[in-house]
Amino acid sequence: MATVATCVWRLRPELVQALEGHLGIPDDSYANGSQVWLRGDGPGGMPIEWRLHPRPDFARPSAVISHELFPRVVAALAAGTPPPVDPAEAWSGLEAAPAYGDEVDEEVLVGLVTARLGQPPDASGQIDRDDLGRAWERSGGRLDVVEALVDILGRA
């Protein structure tokens, strides 16, 4: 079992604001609502993947394309207007881990991502991402990845 240091945050309003303020617009977005940033935040510029995971029951509004979802939500929140979707209905939380499975000490990762985001993670530890991916596939996409991460890391 190959494991990688991972940090996870449950979604809350200040997390969405911190993502926009500290990471900006996602580098990539997916039809299922997932939002991804790749930043050289790791030791020696190692790429860290920041992934805002969608809720398993999320259905993207048809009037919003995938790449517009996060920017439109944060712009509406900043303007005090209703967003195209409530963030709590779109995303369950955030995961940060070395993008390509590189080794990094968990405490080092926690320190780096906390400094970058301005918020400590709700849970951290070592995770077998392949095993988590298989569990998600077995569930037919109904597994809440963030809750699974919090559960796994809470037992570590």
Z-matrix of the N, CA and C atoms (Angstrom, degrees):
N
C 1 1.457
C 2 1.538 1 108.25
N 3 1.327 2 116.57 1 115.99
C 4 1.464 3 121.60 2 176.54
C 5 1.521 4 108.53 3 -90.48
N 6 1.320 5 116.03 4 123.43
C 7 1.459 6 119.35 5 -178.97
C 8 1.517 7 109.84 6 -113.98
N 9 1.321 8 115.12 7 159.88
C 10 1.452 9 122.07 8 179.49
C 11 1.531 10 108.14 9 -138.02
N 12 1.324 11 115.94 10 144.47
C 13 1.465 12 120.46 11 176.65
C 14 1.526 13 108.67 12 -63.25
N 15 1.314 14 115.54 13 136.90
C 16 1.463 15 121.49 14 -175.68
C 17 1.522 16 109.36 15 -143.72
N 18 1.325 17 115.03 16 143.50
C 19 1.469 18 121.79 17 174.32
C 20 1.529 19 107.66 18 -122.82
N 21 1.323 20 116.18 19 146.10
C 22 1.465 21 120.11 20 -178.77
C 23 1.519 22 110.34 21 -140.47
N 24 1.331 23 115.38 22 142.06
C 25 1.459 24 124.32 23 177.11
C 26 1.520 25 107.67 24 -126.02
N 27 1.324 26 117.18 25 134.46
C 28 1.467 27 120.34 26 169.62
C 29 1.525 28 107.77 27 -75.25
N 30 1.322 29 115.62 28 150.78
C 31 1.459 30 119.91 29 -177.67
C 32 1.525 31 111.48 30 -69.07
N 33 1.312 32 115.39 31 136.29
C 34 1.463 33 123.52 32 170.77
C 35 1.527 34 105.64 33 -152.10
N 36 1.334 35 118.11 34 159.00
C 37 1.472 36 120.11 35 -174.80
C 38 1.527 37 113.94 36 -54.03
N 39 1.325 38 117.36 37 -41.78
C 40 1.468 39 118.82 38 -177.81
C 41 1.529 40 112.13 39 -67.67
N 42 1.323 41 118.11 40 -22.31
C 43 1.459 42 120.87 41 176.50
C 44 1.525 43 110.36 42 -69.66
N 45 1.325 44 117.42 43 -44.11
C 46 1.469 45 121.16 44 178.06
C 47 1.519 46 109.68 45 -60.46
N 48 1.318 47 117.37 46 -44.22
C 49 1.466 48 121.03 47 178.26
C 50 1.529 49 110.99 48 -63.83
N 51 1.321 50 118.02 49 -40.32
C 52 1.464 51 121.41 50 179.78
C 53 1.526 52 110.77 51 -65.46
N 54 1.322 53 117.21 52 -39.77
C 55 1.460 54 120.02 53 178.22
C 56 1.524 55 110.67 54 -60.11
N 57 1.305 56 115.94 55 -48.21
C 58 1.465 57 119.50 56 -179.44
C 59 1.524 58 110.47 57 -65.19
N 60 1.313 59 117.01 58 -42.99
C 61 1.455 60 120.90 59 -176.60
C 62 1.517 61 114.43 60 -72.03
N 63 1.340 62 117.64 61 -33.10
C 64 1.464 63 120.92 62 -175.32
C 65 1.526 64 114.24 63 -104.32
N 66 1.338 65 116.61 64 -26.14
C 67 1.461 66 118.82 65 -178.65
C 68 1.526 67 112.60 66 -114.61
N 69 1.328 68 117.28 67 -20.26
C 70 1.468 69 120.21 68 179.43
C 71 1.517 70 112.13 69 81.40
N 72 1.316 71 114.38 70 -151.89
C 73 1.460 72 121.34 71 -178.42
C 74 1.537 73 108.31 72 -78.81
N 75 1.337 74 117.67 73 140.25
C 76 1.463 75 119.99 74 -179.72
C 77 1.532 76 112.53 75 -57.11
N 78 1.327 77 115.15 76 149.07
C 79 1.461 78 120.91 77 175.43
C 80 1.517 79 111.16 78 -74.87
N 81 1.329 80 116.34 79 -28.62
C 82 1.453 81 120.57 80 -179.40
C 83 1.523 82 108.99 81 -149.75
N 84 1.315 83 115.11 82 153.65
C 85 1.464 84 122.19 83 179.66
C 86 1.522 85 107.74 84 -141.04
N 87 1.315 86 115.22 85 150.78
C 88 1.451 87 119.97 86 -177.37
C 89 1.519 88 110.56 87 -123.64
N 90 1.338 89 115.67 88 157.99
C 91 1.460 90 121.37 89 -177.67
C 92 1.523 91 112.30 90 -58.79
N 93 1.344 92 117.57 91 -28.60
C 94 1.465 93 119.95 92 -179.11
C 95 1.535 94 112.53 93 -77.82
N 96 1.357 95 117.43 94 -1.81
C 97 1.458 96 121.32 95 178.75
C 98 1.509 97 114.00 96 103.13
N 99 1.327 98 118.17 97 -10.42
C 100 1.460 99 121.78 98 179.55
C 101 1.524 100 110.37 99 -62.02
N 102 1.329 101 115.82 100 138.45
C 103 1.463 102 122.96 101 179.58
C 104 1.524 103 107.25 102 -123.70
N 105 1.330 104 118.01 103 133.31
C 106 1.461 105 121.28 104 -172.81
C 107 1.528 106 111.09 105 -131.35
N 108 1.328 107 113.44 106 134.86
C 109 1.460 108 122.23 107 172.71
C 110 1.521 109 107.17 108 -119.83
N 111 1.321 110 118.43 109 136.36
C 112 1.460 111 123.03 110 171.93
C 113 1.515 112 106.41 111 -116.44
N 114 1.322 113 115.87 112 117.55
C 115 1.462 114 121.16 113 -177.30
C 116 1.522 115 109.55 114 -133.52
N 117 1.298 116 116.30 115 146.67
C 118 1.450 117 121.93 116 177.71
C 119 1.511 118 111.96 117 -81.17
N 120 1.330 119 116.64 118 54.99
C 121 1.463 120 122.58 119 -176.16
C 122 1.514 121 113.64 120 -88.80
N 123 1.340 122 117.90 121 -6.80
C 124 1.451 123 120.80 122 -177.27
C 125 1.517 124 112.45 123 -83.76
N 126 1.315 125 116.83 124 177.25
C 127 1.467 126 120.93 125 178.81
C 128 1.528 127 110.68 126 -55.96
N 129 1.318 128 115.97 127 132.58
C 130 1.460 129 120.40 128 179.74
C 131 1.514 130 113.96 129 63.27
N 132 1.317 131 117.59 130 23.45
C 133 1.468 132 120.98 131 -179.48
C 134 1.516 133 114.03 132 82.80
N 135 1.346 134 117.30 133 12.45
C 136 1.464 135 121.13 134 177.82
C 137 1.531 136 109.13 135 -53.26
N 138 1.346 137 117.74 136 133.48
C 139 1.465 138 119.14 137 179.37
C 140 1.529 139 112.00 138 -69.42
N 141 1.307 140 114.51 139 132.11
C 142 1.468 141 122.11 140 173.89
C 143 1.521 142 107.23 141 -109.80
N 144 1.314 143 115.72 142 132.47
C 145 1.462 144 120.62 143 175.46
C 146 1.521 145 107.75 144 -94.68
N 147 1.307 146 115.07 145 122.34
C 148 1.459 147 122.81 146 174.43
C 149 1.519 148 105.17 147 -104.78
N 150 1.320 149 117.71 148 119.95
C 151 1.469 150 120.85 149 -177.14
C 152 1.522 151 110.09 150 -125.60
N 153 1.317 152 115.13 151 118.12
C 154 1.460 153 122.39 152 173.29
C 155 1.528 154 105.68 153 -86.15
N 156 1.335 155 115.48 154 109.78
C 157 1.465 156 120.85 155 -174.08
C 158 1.520 157 111.23 156 -85.35
N 159 1.338 158 115.87 157 135.22
C 160 1.468 159 119.05 158 176.64
C 161 1.522 160 111.18 159 -74.75
N 162 1.314 161 114.33 160 155.92
C 163 1.459 162 119.37 161 171.21
C 164 1.528 163 107.72 162 -67.47
N 165 1.309 164 118.16 163 148.60
C 166 1.468 165 119.53 164 -178.82
C 167 1.527 166 113.26 165 -61.41
N 168 1.331 167 117.28 166 -27.62
C 169 1.467 168 120.79 167 -178.20
C 170 1.522 169 113.15 168 -96.55
N 171 1.338 170 117.92 169 10.42
C 172 1.458 171 121.05 170 -176.40
C 173 1.526 172 111.56 171 -68.76
N 174 1.317 173 114.54 172 134.72
C 175 1.463 174 121.78 173 172.96
C 176 1.525 175 106.48 174 -125.65
N 177 1.324 176 116.03 175 115.07
C 178 1.460 177 121.17 176 -178.74
C 179 1.525 178 109.70 177 -63.46
N 180 1.349 179 117.04 178 133.52
C 181 1.462 180 119.33 179 176.20
C 182 1.531 181 110.06 180 -58.12
N 183 1.310 182 116.93 181 135.54
C 184 1.465 183 120.58 182 -175.85
C 185 1.527 184 112.60 183 -63.22
N 186 1.321 185 117.57 184 -23.13
C 187 1.464 186 120.76 185 -178.81
C 188 1.531 187 113.23 186 -82.45
N 189 1.336 188 117.35 187 -0.02
C 190 1.465 189 121.36 188 -177.05
C 191 1.517 190 108.92 189 -125.37
N 192 1.337 191 117.23 190 121.88
C 193 1.462 192 119.25 191 176.36
C 194 1.533 193 108.59 192 -78.67
N 195 1.316 194 116.08 193 159.24
C 196 1.468 195 122.16 194 -174.03
C 197 1.520 196 113.45 195 -52.24
N 198 1.339 197 116.62 196 -45.61
C 199 1.465 198 120.36 197 -175.93
C 200 1.530 199 113.24 198 -72.61
N 201 1.323 200 117.25 199 -13.45
C 202 1.468 201 121.08 200 178.48
C 203 1.520 202 112.98 201 -95.62
N 204 1.319 203 117.94 202 -13.63
C 205 1.459 204 121.20 203 -171.48
C 206 1.526 205 112.69 204 -57.66
N 207 1.323 206 118.25 205 -60.57
C 208 1.465 207 120.35 206 -177.68
C 209 1.528 208 111.54 207 -61.88
N 210 1.341 209 119.67 208 -48.86
C 211 1.469 210 118.82 209 179.90
C 212 1.526 211 113.41 210 -58.78
N 213 1.322 212 117.66 211 -38.39
C 214 1.468 213 119.72 212 -179.80
C 215 1.523 214 111.62 213 -70.91
N 216 1.339 215 116.90 214 -36.63
C 217 1.469 216 120.16 215 177.83
C 218 1.521 217 109.88 216 -64.19
N 219 1.339 218 117.98 217 -49.92
C 220 1.469 219 119.47 218 -176.65
C 221 1.521 220 111.59 219 -69.18
N 222 1.328 221 118.13 220 -33.44
C 223 1.473 222 120.29 221 177.43
C 224 1.522 223 110.48 222 -65.38
N 225 1.316 224 117.15 223 -42.04
C 226 1.464 225 120.66 224 178.54
C 227 1.524 226 110.84 225 -65.55
N 228 1.319 227 116.95 226 -43.44
C 229 1.464 228 120.02 227 178.91
C 230 1.528 229 110.70 228 -61.23
N 231 1.336 230 116.69 229 -42.40
C 232 1.464 231 120.68 230 179.56
C 233 1.520 232 111.57 231 -65.21
N 234 1.335 233 116.79 232 -33.58
C 235 1.466 234 121.37 233 -179.26
C 236 1.523 235 112.45 234 -84.38
N 237 1.339 236 116.69 235 -8.54
C 238 1.461 237 120.08 236 -178.16
C 239 1.519 238 112.78 237 75.26
N 240 1.329 239 116.91 238 23.04
C 241 1.462 240 121.30 239 178.52
C 242 1.527 241 108.83 240 -109.78
N 243 1.319 242 117.05 241 161.01
C 244 1.465 243 119.12 242 -179.42
C 245 1.536 244 111.05 243 -64.77
N 246 1.329 245 116.94 244 129.16
C 247 1.470 246 119.49 245 177.40
C 248 1.531 247 110.34 246 -74.34
N 249 1.332 248 117.66 247 163.11
C 250 1.463 249 119.85 248 179.10
C 251 1.524 250 112.57 249 -62.81
N 252 1.335 251 116.51 250 -21.43
C 253 1.460 252 122.41 251 175.35
C 254 1.527 253 106.83 252 -153.84
N 255 1.319 254 116.15 253 142.10
C 256 1.462 255 120.63 254 175.85
C 257 1.520 256 107.76 255 -65.82
N 258 1.340 257 118.44 256 127.70
C 259 1.466 258 119.60 257 -179.47
C 260 1.528 259 113.37 258 -52.59
N 261 1.328 260 117.48 259 -36.63
C 262 1.467 261 120.92 260 -179.45
C 263 1.527 262 112.05 261 -69.14
N 264 1.328 263 117.54 262 -19.12
C 265 1.460 264 121.13 263 176.19
C 266 1.524 265 111.60 264 -90.72
N 267 1.338 266 116.46 265 -16.43
C 268 1.462 267 120.78 266 -179.17
C 269 1.526 268 112.05 267 -94.59
N 270 1.332 269 116.94 268 -46.33
C 271 1.462 270 120.73 269 -170.61
C 272 1.528 271 111.67 270 -124.52
N 273 1.336 272 115.02 271 147.78
C 274 1.460 273 118.84 272 177.86
C 275 1.523 274 111.78 273 -100.18
N 276 1.332 275 117.84 274 -21.76
C 277 1.455 276 119.68 275 178.08
C 278 1.516 277 112.11 276 163.31
N 279 1.323 278 113.95 277 -170.18
C 280 1.456 279 122.98 278 -171.34
C 281 1.523 280 110.68 279 -122.19
N 282 1.320 281 115.76 280 141.56
C 283 1.466 282 122.36 281 173.95
C 284 1.524 283 107.94 282 -123.54
N 285 1.318 284 116.95 283 139.98
C 286 1.464 285 122.03 284 174.06
C 287 1.523 286 108.10 285 -130.39
N 288 1.335 287 115.39 286 130.63
C 289 1.466 288 121.31 287 -178.89
C 290 1.524 289 108.43 288 -158.02
N 291 1.334 290 117.40 289 158.95
C 292 1.461 291 118.88 290 174.85
C 293 1.530 292 110.11 291 -54.04
N 294 1.321 293 116.21 292 130.61
C 295 1.464 294 121.39 293 -171.97
C 296 1.525 295 114.04 294 -61.64
N 297 1.302 296 117.57 295 -34.13
C 298 1.460 297 119.87 296 -173.85
C 299 1.530 298 112.31 297 -119.11
N 300 1.327 299 115.83 298 28.17
C 301 1.452 300 120.82 299 177.79
C 302 1.517 301 114.60 300 73.44
N 303 1.336 302 116.74 301 15.05
C 304 1.465 303 120.32 302 178.10
C 305 1.524 304 110.36 303 -60.00
N 306 1.314 305 115.50 304 152.22
C 307 1.460 306 120.33 305 178.26
C 308 1.517 307 110.24 306 -83.56
N 309 1.322 308 114.88 307 132.57
C 310 1.453 309 121.98 308 172.69
C 311 1.526 310 106.19 309 -149.22
N 312 1.308 311 116.26 310 140.79
C 313 1.452 312 121.19 311 178.23
C 314 1.527 313 109.51 312 -62.74
N 315 1.324 314 115.62 313 136.72
C 316 1.471 315 120.43 314 -178.22
C 317 1.528 316 112.09 315 -54.99
N 318 1.315 317 117.80 316 -46.03
C 319 1.470 318 119.84 317 -178.18
C 320 1.520 319 111.88 318 -65.33
N 321 1.331 320 116.74 319 -34.29
C 322 1.468 321 120.27 320 175.81
C 323 1.527 322 109.39 321 -64.71
N 324 1.335 323 116.22 322 -46.07
C 325 1.468 324 120.27 323 179.46
C 326 1.528 325 110.62 324 -60.50
N 327 1.320 326 116.82 325 -46.54
C 328 1.473 327 120.32 326 179.50
C 329 1.524 328 110.12 327 -56.91
N 330 1.322 329 117.79 328 -45.79
C 331 1.460 330 120.87 329 179.64
C 332 1.515 331 112.69 330 -62.48
N 333 1.334 332 116.69 331 -43.03
C 334 1.465 333 120.76 332 -178.22
C 335 1.523 334 112.15 333 -67.27
N 336 1.346 335 117.22 334 -46.40
C 337 1.468 336 118.88 335 -176.99
C 338 1.522 337 111.56 336 -73.02
N 339 1.332 338 116.91 337 -31.53
C 340 1.465 339 119.69 338 176.30
C 341 1.518 340 109.76 339 -65.54
N 342 1.326 341 116.91 340 -43.30
C 343 1.467 342 120.45 341 178.50
C 344 1.527 343 110.98 342 -63.93
N 345 1.330 344 117.44 343 -40.12
C 346 1.469 345 121.24 344 -177.94
C 347 1.513 346 111.63 345 -69.57
N 348 1.332 347 117.18 346 -43.54
C 349 1.463 348 121.38 347 -174.32
C 350 1.524 349 112.82 348 -91.56
N 351 1.335 350 116.97 349 -21.97
C 352 1.451 351 119.96 350 -178.35
C 353 1.513 352 113.89 351 81.10
N 354 1.329 353 116.76 352 10.96
C 355 1.467 354 122.21 353 179.83
C 356 1.526 355 109.04 354 -143.67
N 357 1.324 356 117.83 355 130.84
C 358 1.465 357 118.69 356 176.48
C 359 1.528 358 110.23 357 -71.45
N 360 1.337 359 117.05 358 150.34
C 361 1.465 360 119.45 359 178.41
C 362 1.534 361 111.17 360 -68.95
N 363 1.323 362 114.68 361 158.39
C 364 1.463 363 120.90 362 175.74
C 365 1.526 364 111.09 363 -75.39
N 366 1.330 365 116.44 364 -27.84
C 367 1.460 366 121.55 365 179.12
C 368 1.522 367 108.30 366 -155.21
N 369 1.329 368 114.91 367 153.99
C 370 1.462 369 120.09 368 177.02
C 371 1.514 370 108.64 369 -153.60
N 372 1.311 371 115.11 370 161.00
C 373 1.452 372 120.63 371 178.61
C 374 1.509 373 110.29 372 158.90
N 375 1.314 374 115.21 373 -164.54
C 376 1.458 375 122.07 374 179.43
C 377 1.527 376 109.03 375 -97.04
N 378 1.327 377 116.27 376 136.73
C 379 1.462 378 120.81 377 -178.87
C 380 1.525 379 109.76 378 -136.14
N 381 1.306 380 116.02 379 143.90
C 382 1.457 381 121.56 380 171.62
C 383 1.527 382 105.91 381 -89.52
N 384 1.321 383 116.11 382 99.82
C 385 1.472 384 120.57 383 -175.47
C 386 1.520 385 111.67 384 -67.33
N 387 1.334 386 117.64 385 -31.38
C 388 1.465 387 119.73 386 177.43
C 389 1.523 388 110.29 387 -64.58
N 390 1.330 389 116.33 388 -42.44
C 391 1.464 390 120.85 389 178.62
C 392 1.528 391 110.53 390 -63.42
N 393 1.329 392 116.70 391 -42.37
C 394 1.467 393 120.73 392 177.88
C 395 1.530 394 110.16 393 -62.81
N 396 1.324 395 117.27 394 -41.58
C 397 1.463 396 120.86 395 178.03
C 398 1.517 397 112.20 396 -61.83
N 399 1.321 398 116.01 397 -41.23
C 400 1.469 399 119.43 398 177.51
C 401 1.528 400 111.25 399 -64.80
N 402 1.328 401 117.17 400 -39.25
C 403 1.467 402 120.58 401 177.88
C 404 1.527 403 110.27 402 -62.94
N 405 1.337 404 116.36 403 -40.64
C 406 1.468 405 120.53 404 178.50
C 407 1.526 406 109.94 405 -63.47
N 408 1.332 407 116.84 406 -44.14
C 409 1.465 408 120.54 407 179.15
C 410 1.521 409 111.54 408 -63.21
N 411 1.352 410 116.73 409 -43.32
C 412 1.470 411 120.22 410 178.73
C 413 1.522 412 111.41 411 -60.77
N 414 1.328 413 116.90 412 -31.00
C 415 1.465 414 120.42 413 -178.54
C 416 1.529 415 112.27 414 -79.93
N 417 1.327 416 116.52 415 -4.49
C 418 1.459 417 119.10 416 -176.22
C 419 1.518 418 111.96 417 68.94
N 420 1.328 419 116.38 418 27.91
C 421 1.466 420 120.90 419 -179.82
C 422 1.517 421 113.93 420 82.98
N 423 1.322 422 117.62 421 8.59
C 424 1.465 423 120.81 422 -178.31
C 425 1.526 424 113.40 423 -92.46
N 426 1.331 425 117.09 424 -2.22
C 427 1.456 426 121.03 425 178.78
C 428 1.526 427 109.56 426 -77.91
N 429 1.314 428 117.09 427 129.19
C 430 1.468 429 121.39 428 173.40
C 431 1.527 430 105.80 429 -80.10
N 432 1.322 431 116.42 430 104.70
C 433 1.454 432 121.72 431 -173.79
C 434 1.522 433 111.70 432 -60.51
N 435 1.320 434 117.32 433 -41.52
C 436 1.468 435 120.46 434 -178.23
C 437 1.526 436 110.27 435 -64.79
N 438 1.307 437 117.93 436 -46.31
C 439 1.463 438 120.20 437 178.67
C 440 1.524 439 110.95 438 -64.51
N 441 1.335 440 117.45 439 -36.57
C 442 1.465 441 120.18 440 176.53
C 443 1.527 442 110.31 441 -64.42
N 444 1.335 443 117.09 442 -42.16
C 445 1.464 444 120.53 443 177.72
C 446 1.527 445 111.33 444 -62.57
N 447 1.320 446 116.66 445 -46.67
C 448 1.467 447 120.07 446 179.40
C 449 1.533 448 110.04 447 -60.20
N 450 1.326 449 116.49 448 -41.40
C 451 1.463 450 120.38 449 179.76
C 452 1.528 451 110.96 450 -64.99
N 453 1.326 452 117.36 451 -48.34
C 454 1.460 453 121.49 452 -179.27
C 455 1.538 454 110.60 453 -63.31
N 456 1.306 455 116.68 454 -48.03
C 457 1.457 456 120.33 455 -177.37
C 458 1.520 457 112.06 456 -68.83
N 459 1.325 458 117.22 457 -28.63
C 460 1.460 459 120.84 458 176.62
C 461 1.501 460 113.29 459 -69.14
N 462 1.348 461 116.19 460 -23.02
C 463 1.466 462 121.27 461 178.92
C 464 1.520 463 111.97 462 -90.74
N 465 1.329 464 116.51 463 -12.60
C 466 1.480 465 119.81 464 -175.09
C 467 1.502 466 112.17 465 -72.09
